[in-house]
């Protein structure tokens, strides 16, 4: 029996993925799908976090460069859908 998948819309989108950025465990990024909708991914923990800023492991990369599969799941965890931007938090007083 197949397990159903769920694409929760978790709210506003974090910053878009930027190749070469030094991402660390827990960093969240978004990938725009157009029409004000995107997907959120979270950088995995060490040792996988070292791959998060590399192009071949980008959630945008659909090349099957990891033993015939896409590479992004090695470095990133899919979190859910998003729309718009994340509302900034208030400045502490």
Backbone as a ProteinNet text record, in pm:
[ID]
protein_1_A
[PRIMARY]
XXXXXXXXXXXXXXXXXXXXXXXXXXXXXXXXXXXXXXXXXXXXXXXXXXXXXXXXXXXXXXXXXXXXXXXXXXXXXXXXXXXXXXXXXXXXX
[TERTIARY]
85	0	89.2	60.3	138.2	103	202.4	180.3	143.3	36.4	-0.9	102.3	119.4	209.2	125.6	185.2	114.7	201.5	147.2	220.1	160.6	196.9	138.6	190.4	104.3	148.3	179.1	308.3	350.1	358.3	306	305.5	401.5	457.9	548.5	676	736.6	858.4	983.7	1080.8	1209.6	1287.9	1410.6	1493.3	1509.5	1524.1	1543.8	1683.3	1694.8	1822.3	1922.8	2049	2156.3	2279.6	2315.7	2431.9	2555.5	2636.4	2760.7	2747.4	2625.2	2604.8	2648.7	2707.5	2754.7	2639.2	2552.1	2438.2	2483.9	2414.8	2443.5	2316.6	2333.6	2221.4	2105.1	1985.3	1865.6	1827.8	1921.4	1885.8	1771.8	1674.7	1563.4	1571.2	1542	1541.3	1412.7	1384.6	1269.3	1312.1	1232.7	1249.7	1118.7	1126.1	1006	952.8	823.3	756.6	670.2	683.9	604.2	467.6	396.3	261.1	254.1	359.2	361.4	348.9	410.9	409.1	548.5	589.5	721.1	723.5	841.9	864.1	976.5	963.2	1063	1143.9	1275.8	1368.8	1453.7	1495.8	1580.9	1710	1823.1	1955.3	1969.3	2012.8	2029.6	2152.5	2165.8	2278.4	2407.7	2516.4	2647.5	2644.9	2709.9	2801.9	2731.4	2602.3	2529.6	2523	2529.4	2517.3	2627.3	2739.7	2848.6	2814.1	2710.2	2668.2	2564.8	2504	2388.5	2413.3	2533.9	2562.1	2614.2	2627.8	2683	2573.6	2603.9	2506	2445.1	2525.7	2473.6	2370.3	2376.9	2283.5	2169.7	2164.1	2060.2	1922.6	1820.3	1684.9	1637.9	1708.6	1675.1	1732.7	1828.3	1899.4	1825.1	1779.1	1705.2	1791.5	1922.8	2011.6	2023.5	2030	2041.3	2189.2	2260.9	2404.6	2450.2	2361.4	2396.9	2343.9	2424.5	2386.9	2251.5	2230	2106.5	1987.6	2010	1902.7	1940	1841.9	1872.4	1947.1	2032.4	2120.1	2063.8	1966.2	1924.5	1879.2	1816.8	1773.6	1889.9	2012.2	2129	2152.9	2126.8	2157.9	2035.6	1919.6	1800.9	1682.3	1599.4	1472	1360.4	1265.8	1150	1059.3	1023.2	940.1	794.4	769.7	632.6	623.8	500.5	477.4	472.3	487.3	480.4	428.4	384.4	342.2	376.6	413.2	450.5	583	601.4	723.9	689.6	790.1	771.2	761.4	663.9	645.8	756.5	827.7	935.3	877.9	959.1	917.9	938.9	868.3	880	1015.3	1067.6	1192.7	1166.8	1252.6	1232.9	1244.9	1170.2	1178	1231.7
-117.5	0	123.3	215	337.8	432.4	504.8	604.5	736.3	799.6	926.8	1034.6	1127	1239.2	1361.3	1453.1	1572	1692.9	1793.6	1915.2	2031.2	2040.9	2146.5	2283.2	2380.4	2517.2	2574.6	2593.6	2633.5	2784.9	2861.7	3007.3	3073.8	3187.3	3264.1	3189	3228.9	3164.2	3229.7	3148.6	3205	3250.6	3298.2	3342.2	3231.1	3270.7	3172	3111.9	2989.8	2919.3	2998.2	3003.6	3074	2983.6	2933.5	2845.2	2914	2840.6	2893.1	2951.4	2966.1	3016.5	2910.1	2951.8	2859	2824.6	2733.4	2692.8	2599.9	2606.4	2518.4	2441.9	2340.7	2258.1	2344.3	2315	2384.3	2504.7	2554.6	2667.2	2626.2	2715.5	2690.2	2784.9	2732.8	2811	2779.6	2860.2	2830.4	2822.6	2753.5	2743.3	2790.7	2897.1	2956	2870.3	2849.6	2775.5	2868	2997.8	3095.3	3114.4	3213.9	3243.7	3255.1	3314.2	3339.1	3210.1	3103	2976.6	2916.1	2851.6	2789.3	2667.4	2608.6	2493.8	2528	2480.6	2505.7	2377.9	2396.9	2288.2	2328.4	2228.1	2253.4	2175.8	2245	2182.8	2077.6	1957.9	1847.6	1870.3	1787.7	1795.7	1741.2	1764.5	1717.1	1565.1	1504.2	1560.3	1611.5	1589.4	1628.3	1779.6	1855.9	2001.9	2062.9	1996.3	2045	2050.9	1979.7	1976.8	2084.9	2146.4	2233.1	2349.9	2403.7	2516.4	2478	2347.7	2302.1	2283.2	2326.9	2325	2187.1	2082.1	1947.5	1903.8	1959.3	1924	2025.7	2123.1	2225	2163.8	2206.6	2160.2	2200.2	2295.8	2337.9	2243.5	2160.8	2075.5	1943	1918.1	1795.2	1688.9	1716.1	1617.2	1496.6	1380.4	1258	1221.8	1300.6	1287.2	1202.8	1146	1063.4	921.8	840.6	701.4	691.4	780.3	777	844.1	912.5	983.1	1130.1	1215.8	1355.3	1359.1	1458.9	1463.5	1541.8	1631	1720.7	1649.6	1530.1	1468.2	1430.2	1425.1	1398.5	1514.5	1637.2	1756.9	1826.1	1809.6	1886	1796.4	1844.7	1781.5	1873.1	1817.4	1894.9	1919.6	2046.9	2084.7	2103.2	2173.8	2197.4	2314.6	2349.5	2460	2592.6	2700.9	2834.1	2932.9	3046.9	3153.2	3286.4	3383	3514.2	3508.6	3596.6	3600	3584.9	3550.7	3537.7	3677.7	3699.6	3827.6	3848	3960.7	3986	3992.8	3952.5	3963.7	4106.5	4146.2	4280.7	4297.8	4419.2	4451.3	4453.3	4385.6	4388	4530.6	4559.6	4693.5	4684.5
0	0	0	-89.3	-98.9	14.9	62.8	166	98.6	140.1	77.6	108.8	16.2	39.8	73.9	144.3	189.7	160.9	97.6	63.3	142.6	271.7	352.6	310.7	308.6	284.5	421.1	449.6	583.3	601.7	506.5	520.3	424.7	467.2	382.9	348.2	235.8	186.7	245.5	289.4	330.5	207.2	226.7	114.3	12.4	-113.9	-220.8	-213.7	-263.5	-267.2	-349.5	-301.1	-369.7	-371.3	-490.4	-504.8	-449	-374.7	-320.8	-181.4	-132.9	2.9	102.2	212.6	314.7	408.8	364.8	446.5	558.3	669.4	782.7	819.1	901.7	945.2	993.8	943	986.7	901.8	818.5	730.6	639.7	624.2	532.9	415.3	297.3	174.2	99.6	-1.8	-85	-230.6	-307	-451.1	-511.8	-589.6	-648.5	-762.1	-760.2	-866.6	-949.9	-928.3	-1002	-939.7	-989.8	-941.5	-789.3	-728.5	-584.5	-502.5	-550.7	-478.2	-484	-379	-377.1	-288	-278.3	-190.8	-93.8	29.6	133.5	156	166	195	314.3	393.4	509.8	495.2	519.6	510.5	620.9	580.8	675.9	763.8	865.2	957.7	898.8	971.6	930.4	920	823.2	724.6	598.4	585.8	464.2	445.5	554.3	544.1	457.7	446.5	362.8	215	175.6	35.4	1.4	100.4	78.1	-17.5	-22.5	-110.2	-247.5	-274.1	-400.9	-505.4	-627.1	-735.8	-760.4	-758.7	-788.9	-684.4	-561.3	-453.7	-437.9	-527.5	-522.8	-548.3	-473.2	-502.2	-641.9	-705.5	-841.5	-946.9	-906.9	-1002	-1021.2	-1142.6	-1172.1	-1239.7	-1253.6	-1313.8	-1221.1	-1279.3	-1200	-1186.5	-1103.7	-1088.7	-972.3	-897.8	-781.3	-802.1	-867.7	-896.1	-966.3	-1063.5	-1141.3	-1075.7	-965.4	-893.8	-879.2	-852.8	-821.8	-688.5	-671.2	-552.8	-434.3	-458.1	-350.4	-222.8	-228.1	-101.9	-8.9	-61.5	21.7	117.1	70.4	148.1	207.8	146.8	184.2	219.6	309.9	344.4	296.1	222.4	177.5	297.4	319.5	434.1	394.2	284.1	241.1	145.3	110.8	19.8	93.3	17.5	77.5	-25.9	21.6	-68.5	-4.8	-88.5	-36.8	36.2	132.9	211.9	359	436.6	580.6	639.8	723.4	788.4	889.5	882.6	980.7	1121.9	1216.7	1356.3	1404.2	1506.8	1561	1628.3	1624.6	1692.4	1841.7	1920.9	2066.7	2121.5	2225.1	2286.3	2425.4
[MASK]
+++++++++++++++++++++++++++++++++++++++++++++++++++++++++++++++++++++++++++++++++++++++++++++

